């Protein structure tokens, strides 16, 4: 009887781990989509020749950065490479870095940059 209970417990634990992993993957996918949408908006501004990021987009970027880095800090005063930028192209660069971090969280063995491949060889 104890063996059956032990096996049932192991199955429950395994199932919970699988649900947690699926939930985390879905969360990361949602973040990636949100970054893509924001990048699309910034690209539209860039194509229109607008070089300043509107406040609403800076706020969205700040919320995404805080979500990814899990460090609640005013995005405007960050000193790391992930701080909010007021120009479109630098903000896009920051979002590319944030998105890369999310993609690596979702798939840790993923290597996208050829320089990374050379460094790891």
Order of alpha helices (4+ residues) and beta strands (2+ residues): alpha-alpha-alpha-alpha
